[in-house]
Amino acid sequence: MIITFLIGLVFSIFGIVIKILDHKAKRWHKTIGTISKAQLVEKISKDSDGNQKIKYTVDLAYDYESPGGEQTLVGDNLFPYMGTWGTNSEEKNKILEILKEGTQVKVYYNPHKTSQSCLIVGANYSINYAISFGLAFLGLALVLWIYEKSDNSQWVLDQILVN
């Protein structure tokens, strides 16, 4: 039960912290950039039983100028702080339809670290998976704790009987 609780706590806190950072990125500075590379990447992995799992991501690169136009920087993140690996290739293909090479895009960059950039802020839905996973483990720990307490019926009877 303790391990289940700790796993739930870690995933919940991780998800919440990343969600807060993702929303803070809305305050980052904006500039115009140009897509220099956009392609679908497929990653095939096998589990111990030999079953294959295919994940996809968009391999992305965009050029944007640093403040004052001193140098051209290259970014590769769609969202800040987390990648975009997933099993839905249709979703990634829709992204590729919009982000073709040569397309001009709005680039958000961290004003304190201009090399940290992304194209979308405050909308990373994959963070919700970590939060949900953590809450599910916390719920399971709660159920296990209640079950552990209810297993001792003598303790319950002692609470209602007057001695």
C-alpha positions as CSV (number, residue, x, y, z in Angstrom):
1,M,0.0,0.0,0.0
2,I,2.8,2.4,0.8
3,I,4.6,1.8,-2.5
4,T,1.3,2.3,-4.4
5,F,0.7,5.6,-2.5
6,L,4.3,6.8,-3.2
7,I,4.0,5.9,-6.9
8,G,0.7,7.8,-7.1
9,L,2.2,10.8,-5.2
10,V,5.2,11.0,-7.5
11,F,3.3,10.9,-10.7
12,S,0.7,13.3,-9.5
13,I,3.3,15.8,-8.3
14,F,5.3,15.4,-11.5
15,G,2.2,16.0,-13.6
16,I,1.1,19.0,-11.6
17,V,4.5,20.6,-11.7
18,I,4.8,20.1,-15.5
19,K,1.3,21.5,-16.0
20,I,2.2,24.6,-14.0
21,L,5.4,25.1,-16.0
22,D,3.5,24.6,-19.2
23,H,1.0,27.3,-18.2
24,K,3.8,29.7,-17.1
25,A,5.3,29.3,-20.6
26,K,2.3,31.3,-21.9
27,R,4.3,34.3,-20.6
28,W,7.3,33.6,-22.7
29,H,8.2,36.0,-25.5
30,K,7.0,35.4,-29.0
31,T,8.7,35.7,-32.4
32,I,8.2,34.4,-35.9
33,G,10.0,31.3,-37.0
34,T,10.2,29.1,-40.1
35,I,9.9,25.3,-40.2
36,S,13.1,23.8,-41.5
37,K,12.3,20.1,-40.9
38,A,9.1,18.2,-40.2
39,Q,8.8,14.4,-40.5
40,L,7.1,11.5,-38.9
41,V,9.4,9.3,-36.8
42,E,8.4,5.7,-35.9
43,K,9.8,3.8,-32.9
44,I,9.1,0.1,-32.6
45,S,9.7,-1.6,-29.3
46,K,9.1,-5.2,-28.1
47,D,8.1,-6.4,-24.7
48,S,9.3,-9.6,-23.1
49,D,6.6,-11.6,-24.8
50,G,7.6,-10.4,-28.3
51,N,4.6,-8.1,-28.8
52,Q,5.4,-5.0,-30.8
53,K,4.4,-1.5,-29.8
54,I,4.7,1.3,-32.3
55,K,5.0,5.0,-31.1
56,Y,5.2,8.0,-33.3
57,T,6.5,11.6,-32.9
58,V,7.0,14.6,-35.2
59,D,10.7,15.3,-35.7
60,L,10.6,19.0,-35.9
61,A,13.1,21.8,-36.4
62,Y,12.4,25.5,-36.8
63,D,14.6,28.6,-37.1
64,Y,14.0,31.8,-35.1
65,E,16.0,34.8,-34.3
66,S,17.1,35.7,-30.8
67,P,16.1,39.0,-29.4
68,G,17.7,41.8,-31.3
69,G,18.4,39.5,-34.2
70,E,21.9,38.8,-33.0
71,Q,21.8,35.1,-34.0
72,T,19.5,32.5,-35.5
73,L,18.5,29.8,-33.1
74,V,17.0,26.3,-33.9
75,G,14.2,24.9,-31.9
76,D,12.7,21.4,-32.0
77,N,9.9,21.3,-29.4
78,L,6.2,21.4,-30.1
79,F,5.4,21.7,-26.4
80,P,7.6,22.9,-23.6
81,Y,9.1,20.4,-21.1
82,M,7.6,17.2,-22.7
83,G,7.9,15.3,-26.0
84,T,5.1,14.3,-28.2
85,W,5.5,10.5,-28.4
86,G,2.2,8.6,-28.9
87,T,0.5,5.7,-30.5
88,N,-1.8,7.8,-32.7
89,S,-0.1,8.3,-36.1
90,E,-3.1,10.1,-37.6
91,E,-2.7,12.9,-35.0
92,K,1.0,13.2,-35.9
93,N,0.1,13.3,-39.6
94,K,-2.3,16.1,-39.0
95,I,0.4,18.1,-37.3
96,L,2.7,17.4,-40.3
97,E,0.0,18.7,-42.7
98,I,0.1,22.1,-40.9
99,L,3.8,22.3,-40.2
100,K,5.3,21.8,-43.6
101,E,8.8,23.0,-44.4
102,G,8.9,26.7,-45.1
103,T,5.8,27.5,-43.1
104,Q,6.1,30.5,-40.8
105,V,5.0,29.8,-37.2
106,K,4.7,31.6,-33.9
107,V,7.6,30.6,-31.7
108,Y,7.5,31.0,-27.9
109,Y,10.9,31.3,-26.2
110,N,12.0,31.6,-22.7
111,P,13.3,35.2,-22.2
112,H,15.8,34.0,-19.6
113,K,17.1,31.2,-21.8
114,T,16.4,32.1,-25.4
115,S,17.5,28.6,-26.7
116,Q,14.5,27.1,-24.9
117,S,11.5,27.3,-27.2
118,C,8.3,25.7,-28.4
119,L,5.4,26.2,-30.7
120,I,2.4,25.5,-28.4
121,V,2.1,26.6,-24.8
122,G,-0.5,25.8,-22.2
123,A,-2.2,23.0,-24.1
124,N,-0.1,19.9,-23.6
125,Y,-2.8,17.2,-23.1
126,S,-0.2,14.4,-22.4
127,I,0.5,15.9,-19.0
128,N,-3.0,14.9,-18.0
129,Y,-2.0,11.2,-18.5
130,A,0.7,11.5,-15.7
131,I,-1.8,13.3,-13.4
132,S,-4.5,10.7,-14.1
133,F,-2.0,7.8,-13.6
134,G,-0.9,9.3,-10.3
135,L,-4.5,9.9,-9.1
136,A,-5.4,6.3,-10.1
137,F,-2.6,4.9,-7.9
138,L,-3.6,7.2,-5.0
139,G,-7.1,5.9,-5.3
140,L,-5.9,2.4,-5.3
141,A,-3.8,3.1,-2.2
142,L,-7.0,4.5,-0.6
143,V,-9.0,1.4,-1.5
144,L,-6.2,-0.9,-0.1
145,W,-6.1,1.2,3.1
146,I,-9.9,1.0,3.6
147,Y,-9.8,-2.8,2.8
148,E,-7.0,-3.2,5.3
149,K,-9.0,-1.4,8.0
150,S,-12.3,-3.2,7.2
151,D,-10.6,-6.6,7.5
152,N,-10.5,-6.2,11.2
153,S,-14.1,-6.5,12.2
154,Q,-13.3,-6.7,15.9
155,W,-11.9,-3.2,15.7
156,V,-15.2,-1.9,14.2
157,L,-17.2,-3.7,16.9
158,D,-15.0,-2.3,19.6
159,Q,-15.9,1.2,18.4
160,I,-19.6,0.8,18.7
161,L,-19.8,-1.3,21.9
162,V,-19.9,0.4,25.3
163,N,-17.5,-1.2,27.8
